Amino acid sequence: MRFLFTVQGEGRGHYTQALSLAAILRKHGHEVIAVLIGKSDSRQTPAFFINKIEAPLFEFSSPNFTSFYKQKRPNILISMANNISRPFVFKDSLQFIKQKIEELKPDKVINFYEMITGMAYGIYRFDKKMGIEMITLAHQYVLLNPHYKTTADQDVKFYFLRMLSRITSTRASKILALSFRDMPGSKQKKIVTVPPLLRTEVFQVAPSEGDYIHGYMVNAGYFDEVSEWHKKHPGIPLRFFWDKKGAEEVTQVDDNFILYNLNDERFLWSMAGCMGYATTSGFESLCEALYYRKPVLMVPVHVEQEFNAYDAGLSGVGISAKKFKLNKLIEFIPEYAPDENFREWVHQAEARFIGEICG
């Protein structure tokens, strides 16, 4: 079968999921004919994805969370206003998606939570007019599962996230909800619970006990916050990763504080050898930390990551905070008690994805 991927280009997670699924599909004789990446001007497609995806890449403009206050926490209202003010840009993006699907004629489209793709399916009905079904894939779809229970307060907090999840999955033939744990799906809502898509490299690196804190900042604005903590605790080594545009490959603040441009192999080796992980709560790296049994401090940047952090907490991944107070992570390490069934769940991924996508 010939697959077209469409990927939301915010953060690291959707890229690594796409790489993992592409490897699984190729292993079983299928082809990824192209990848369409919806991104904002403030993000660049990671080099590791460009180098490893082995398919033509095309970029287009797509809605994103606008950052404010030194590029730290995105504001949902500012984001909505900014995106609503760009209708002509997104009209061009809808046309771009339409053109590529009509030109490439894939057997199926796999959508990694890309909003424009969901809208395009709602408008142009590629499934009905061309027989090209769309399968969507993301952790956020767990929220659409009636078997996943949230409180009344969480229902209000996650309202826009549920709404976005419905938009991205418009006319989807199947909704694959990546989950930390196995749970029933919903045939009526076309939701199937599936394991996380960890990259092959994760299974090739053996974890070890280190003396440093590994970290990831999705927004460069958190640099000041981490720097302030480091000044107060200069004896604790920090190895942080970021995707700051134009940054050097390695930025060494001092002997105990080093920043790296996002690199998938270096990131995994650093994760596997750390004593703990501090992150802005991307789903993929939380899964990697849980697989390596590394305690985590989660500092969510926006509502998607608040949900990631909440759900990860149910599997014992770590603790949440509003700031990078790394001493909280150090204090938590002796109490760390992760889900013992997670590894077995992850190892079911290949068979489950082939069954759901190619069956």
C-alpha positions as CSV (number, residue, x, y, z in Angstrom):
1,M,0.0,0.0,0.0
2,R,1.0,3.6,-0.6
3,F,0.7,6.0,2.3
4,L,0.7,9.8,2.5
5,F,1.6,11.3,5.9
6,T,0.4,14.7,7.1
7,V,2.2,15.9,10.3
8,Q,1.6,18.7,12.8
9,G,5.0,20.3,12.9
10,E,4.9,21.6,16.5
11,G,7.4,20.0,18.9
12,R,9.2,16.7,18.6
13,G,6.5,14.0,19.2
14,H,4.7,13.9,15.9
15,Y,7.9,13.7,14.0
16,T,9.2,10.7,15.9
17,Q,5.8,9.0,15.7
18,A,5.9,9.4,11.9
19,L,9.4,8.0,11.7
20,S,8.4,5.0,13.8
21,L,5.3,4.2,11.8
22,A,7.1,4.7,8.5
23,A,9.7,2.1,9.6
24,I,7.0,-0.4,10.6
25,L,5.1,0.1,7.3
26,R,8.3,-0.4,5.2
27,K,9.2,-3.5,7.1
28,H,5.9,-5.0,6.0
29,G,6.3,-4.0,2.3
30,H,4.4,-0.7,2.3
31,E,5.5,2.7,1.0
32,V,5.4,6.2,2.4
33,I,5.2,8.3,-0.8
34,A,5.4,11.8,0.8
35,V,5.1,13.7,4.0
36,L,3.2,17.0,4.3
37,I,4.2,19.1,7.3
38,G,2.0,21.8,8.7
39,K,4.1,24.3,10.6
40,S,4.5,27.9,11.8
41,D,7.3,30.4,11.0
42,S,8.7,29.9,14.5
43,R,9.4,26.2,14.1
44,Q,11.9,24.4,11.8
45,T,11.6,20.8,10.7
46,P,14.2,18.9,12.7
47,A,17.3,17.6,10.8
48,F,16.8,14.1,12.2
49,F,13.4,13.9,10.5
50,I,14.6,15.3,7.2
51,N,17.6,12.8,7.2
52,K,15.6,9.7,8.2
53,I,12.1,9.8,6.8
54,E,13.2,8.6,3.3
55,A,10.3,10.4,1.6
56,P,9.7,13.7,-0.2
57,L,8.8,16.5,2.3
58,F,6.5,19.4,1.7
59,E,5.7,22.2,4.1
60,F,2.6,24.4,4.4
61,S,1.3,27.0,6.9
62,S,-0.9,25.6,9.7
63,P,-2.5,26.9,12.9
64,N,-0.2,27.0,15.9
65,F,0.0,28.0,19.6
66,T,1.3,31.6,19.7
67,S,3.9,32.1,22.5
68,F,4.1,35.1,24.6
69,Y,5.9,36.2,27.8
70,K,9.5,35.5,26.5
71,Q,8.2,32.6,24.4
72,K,7.0,30.6,27.3
73,R,3.4,29.7,27.8
74,P,1.2,30.0,24.7
75,N,-2.1,31.9,25.2
76,I,-5.1,30.1,23.6
77,L,-7.0,33.4,22.9
78,I,-4.0,35.0,21.3
79,S,-3.5,31.9,19.3
80,M,-7.1,31.8,18.1
81,A,-7.0,35.5,17.2
82,N,-3.7,35.1,15.3
83,N,-4.9,32.1,13.3
84,I,-8.4,33.6,12.5
85,S,-6.6,36.7,11.1
86,R,-4.8,34.5,8.5
87,P,-7.7,33.0,6.5
88,F,-6.1,33.5,3.1
89,V,-2.9,31.7,4.3
90,F,-5.0,28.7,5.4
91,K,-7.1,28.8,2.3
92,D,-3.9,28.3,0.3
93,S,-3.0,25.4,2.7
94,L,-6.3,23.7,2.1
95,Q,-5.8,24.0,-1.6
96,F,-2.2,22.6,-1.2
97,I,-3.5,19.5,0.7
98,K,-6.2,19.0,-2.0
99,Q,-3.6,19.3,-4.8
100,K,-1.2,16.9,-3.2
101,I,-3.8,14.2,-2.5
102,E,-5.2,14.5,-6.1
103,E,-1.7,14.4,-7.5
104,L,-0.2,11.6,-5.5
105,K,-3.4,9.4,-5.1
106,P,-2.3,7.5,-2.0
107,D,-4.1,4.4,-0.9
108,K,-4.6,6.0,2.6
109,V,-3.7,9.2,4.4
110,I,-2.2,8.9,7.9
111,N,-2.8,12.2,9.7
112,F,-0.6,12.9,12.8
113,Y,-3.0,15.5,14.4
114,E,-2.8,18.0,11.6
115,M,-5.7,20.4,11.6
116,I,-5.7,21.6,8.0
117,T,-5.8,18.0,6.8
118,G,-8.9,17.3,8.9
119,M,-10.6,20.4,7.5
120,A,-9.6,19.4,4.0
121,Y,-11.3,16.1,4.4
122,G,-14.4,17.8,5.8
123,I,-14.6,20.1,2.8
124,Y,-13.4,18.0,-0.1
125,R,-14.5,14.5,1.1
126,F,-11.5,12.6,-0.4
127,D,-12.8,9.4,1.2
128,K,-16.1,9.6,-0.7
129,K,-15.0,11.2,-4.0
130,M,-11.7,9.4,-4.4
131,G,-11.9,6.4,-2.1
132,I,-8.9,7.6,-0.1
133,E,-9.6,7.1,3.6
134,M,-7.9,9.0,6.4
135,I,-6.6,7.4,9.6
136,T,-5.7,9.8,12.4
137,L,-3.2,9.1,15.1
138,A,-2.4,11.0,18.4
139,H,-2.4,10.8,22.1
140,Q,-5.1,13.5,22.4
141,Y,-7.7,11.2,20.9
142,V,-7.8,9.4,24.3
143,L,-10.0,12.3,25.4
144,L,-12.7,11.4,22.9
145,N,-12.9,7.8,24.2
146,P,-16.0,7.4,26.4
147,H,-14.1,4.9,28.6
148,Y,-11.6,7.7,29.6
149,K,-13.1,9.5,32.6
150,T,-12.2,13.1,33.5
151,T,-13.6,15.4,36.2
152,A,-16.0,18.3,35.5
153,D,-13.1,20.8,35.9
154,Q,-11.0,18.9,33.4
155,D,-13.9,18.8,31.0
156,V,-13.9,22.6,30.9
157,K,-10.1,22.8,30.7
158,F,-9.9,20.2,27.9
159,Y,-12.9,21.5,25.9
160,F,-10.8,23.2,23.2
161,L,-8.5,20.2,23.0
162,R,-11.5,17.9,22.4
163,M,-12.8,20.3,19.8
164,L,-9.4,20.4,18.0
165,S,-9.3,16.6,18.2
166,R,-12.6,16.3,16.4
167,I,-11.5,18.8,13.7
168,T,-8.3,16.9,13.0
169,S,-10.2,13.6,12.7
170,T,-13.1,14.9,10.5
171,R,-14.3,12.0,8.3
172,A,-11.5,9.7,9.6
173,S,-12.3,6.0,9.0
174,K,-10.4,5.2,12.2
175,I,-9.0,7.2,15.1
176,L,-5.9,5.6,16.7
177,A,-5.6,6.9,20.3
178,L,-2.0,6.5,21.6
179,S,-2.1,5.6,25.2
180,F,0.2,5.0,28.2
181,R,-2.1,2.1,29.1
182,D,-4.4,-0.4,27.4
183,M,-8.1,0.3,27.6
184,P,-11.3,-0.4,25.6
185,G,-11.9,1.7,22.5
186,S,-15.2,2.8,21.0
187,K,-16.5,1.2,17.8
188,Q,-19.3,3.7,17.6
189,K,-16.8,6.6,17.7
190,K,-14.2,4.7,15.5
191,I,-11.7,5.0,18.3
192,V,-9.0,2.2,18.8
193,T,-6.6,2.3,21.7
194,V,-3.0,1.6,20.6
195,P,0.4,1.6,22.3
196,P,2.9,4.5,21.9
197,L,5.1,4.5,18.8
198,L,8.6,4.4,20.1
199,R,11.5,4.5,17.6
200,T,13.6,1.5,16.9
201,E,16.6,3.3,18.5
202,V,14.9,3.3,21.9
203,F,15.2,-0.4,22.1
204,Q,18.8,-0.4,21.1
205,V,20.0,1.8,24.0
206,A,20.4,0.3,27.4
207,P,19.5,2.6,30.3
208,S,22.1,3.3,33.1
209,E,22.2,5.4,36.2
210,G,23.8,8.8,35.7
211,D,24.5,11.9,37.9
212,Y,23.0,14.6,35.6
213,I,19.5,15.9,34.8
214,H,18.4,15.5,31.2
215,G,16.0,18.1,29.9
216,Y,13.9,19.3,27.0
217,M,12.6,22.9,26.5
218,V,10.0,23.2,23.6
219,N,10.2,27.0,24.0
220,A,13.6,28.8,24.3
221,G,12.0,31.2,26.9
222,Y,12.5,28.6,29.6
223,F,16.3,29.0,29.3
224,D,16.3,31.9,31.8
225,E,14.3,29.9,34.3
226,V,16.7,26.9,34.1
227,S,19.7,29.2,34.2
228,E,18.5,30.8,37.5
229,W,18.1,27.4,39.1
230,H,21.5,26.4,37.9
231,K,23.1,29.4,39.5
232,K,21.7,28.3,42.8
233,H,22.7,24.7,42.3
234,P,25.9,24.8,40.2
235,G,27.2,21.4,41.3
236,I,24.3,19.4,39.6
237,P,25.1,18.7,35.9
238,L,22.4,19.7,33.4
239,R,22.1,18.5,29.8
240,F,19.2,20.2,28.1
241,F,17.9,20.0,24.5
242,W,16.0,22.7,22.6
243,D,14.9,23.5,19.1
244,K,15.8,27.2,19.2
245,K,16.2,28.5,15.6
246,G,19.7,29.6,14.7
247,A,21.3,28.1,17.9
248,E,24.7,26.5,17.7
249,E,24.7,22.7,17.8
250,V,26.2,22.8,21.3
251,T,25.9,25.7,23.7
252,Q,28.1,25.3,26.7
253,V,27.1,27.7,29.5
254,D,29.7,26.1,31.9
255,D,31.1,22.7,32.7
256,N,27.8,21.6,34.3
257,F,25.2,23.3,32.0
258,I,25.2,22.3,28.3
259,L,22.5,22.9,25.7
260,Y,22.2,20.8,22.6
261,N,20.2,21.4,19.4
262,L,17.6,18.7,19.1
263,N,19.2,15.5,17.8
264,D,17.4,12.2,18.1
265,E,20.3,9.9,18.8
266,R,22.1,12.2,21.3
267,F,18.7,12.9,23.0
268,L,18.1,9.2,23.6
269,W,21.6,8.5,24.9
270,S,21.3,11.4,27.3
271,M,17.8,10.2,28.4
272,A,19.1,6.7,28.9
273,G,22.0,7.8,31.1
274,C,20.4,10.4,33.3
275,M,19.2,10.3,36.9
276,G,16.0,12.2,36.0
277,Y,14.2,14.1,33.2
278,A,12.8,17.6,33.1
279,T,10.5,18.4,30.2
280,T,7.7,20.5,28.9
281,S,5.6,17.3,28.7
282,G,5.6,16.1,25.1
283,F,3.9,12.7,24.9
284,E,6.7,10.9,23.0
285,S,9.5,11.8,25.4
286,L,7.4,10.9,28.4
287,C,6.9,7.5,26.9
288,E,10.7,7.2,26.4
289,A,11.3,8.1,30.0
290,L,8.8,5.6,31.2
291,Y,10.4,2.9,29.0
292,Y,13.8,3.7,30.5
293,R,12.3,4.0,34.0
294,K,13.5,7.6,34.5
295,P,11.6,9.8,36.9
296,V,10.2,13.0,35.3
297,L,9.4,16.6,36.2
298,M,6.7,17.8,33.9
299,V,6.3,21.5,33.2
300,P,3.4,21.8,30.7
301,V,3.6,24.7,28.2
302,H,0.0,24.5,26.9
303,V,-3.2,22.6,27.3
304,E,-2.1,19.6,25.2
305,Q,0.9,19.1,27.5
306,E,-1.2,19.7,30.6
307,F,-3.3,16.7,29.4
308,N,-0.1,14.7,28.7
309,A,1.2,15.4,32.2
310,Y,-2.1,14.5,33.8
311,D,-2.4,11.2,31.9
312,A,1.3,10.4,32.5
313,G,0.9,10.9,36.2
314,L,-1.8,8.1,36.2
315,S,1.0,5.7,35.0
316,G,3.5,6.9,37.6
317,V,5.7,8.8,35.1
318,G,6.5,11.7,37.4
319,I,5.3,14.9,39.0
320,S,4.0,18.2,37.5
321,A,5.1,21.8,38.2
322,K,4.6,25.3,36.8
323,K,8.3,26.0,36.7
324,F,11.6,24.2,36.2
325,K,12.3,23.8,39.9
326,L,14.6,20.9,39.5
327,N,15.0,20.3,43.2
328,K,11.4,18.9,43.1
329,L,12.6,16.3,40.6
330,I,15.6,15.4,42.8
331,E,13.3,15.0,45.9
332,F,10.9,12.9,43.9
333,I,13.5,10.3,42.6
334,P,13.4,8.1,45.8
335,E,9.5,7.9,45.5
336,Y,9.5,7.0,41.8
337,A,7.1,4.0,41.1
338,P,6.4,3.6,37.4
339,D,3.8,1.3,35.7
340,E,5.4,-2.1,35.5
341,N,3.2,-3.2,32.5
342,F,4.3,-0.4,30.2
343,R,7.2,-2.2,28.4
344,E,5.0,-5.1,27.5
345,W,2.3,-2.7,26.2
346,V,4.9,-0.9,24.0
347,H,6.2,-4.2,22.6
348,Q,2.7,-4.9,21.1
349,A,2.8,-1.7,18.9
350,E,4.0,-3.2,15.6
351,A,1.4,-5.9,15.4
352,R,-1.4,-3.6,16.5
353,F,-0.5,-0.9,14.0
354,I,-0.2,-3.2,11.0
355,G,-3.5,-4.8,11.9
356,E,-5.3,-1.5,12.3
357,I,-3.8,0.4,9.4
358,C,-3.3,-2.3,6.8
359,G,-6.1,-4.7,7.7
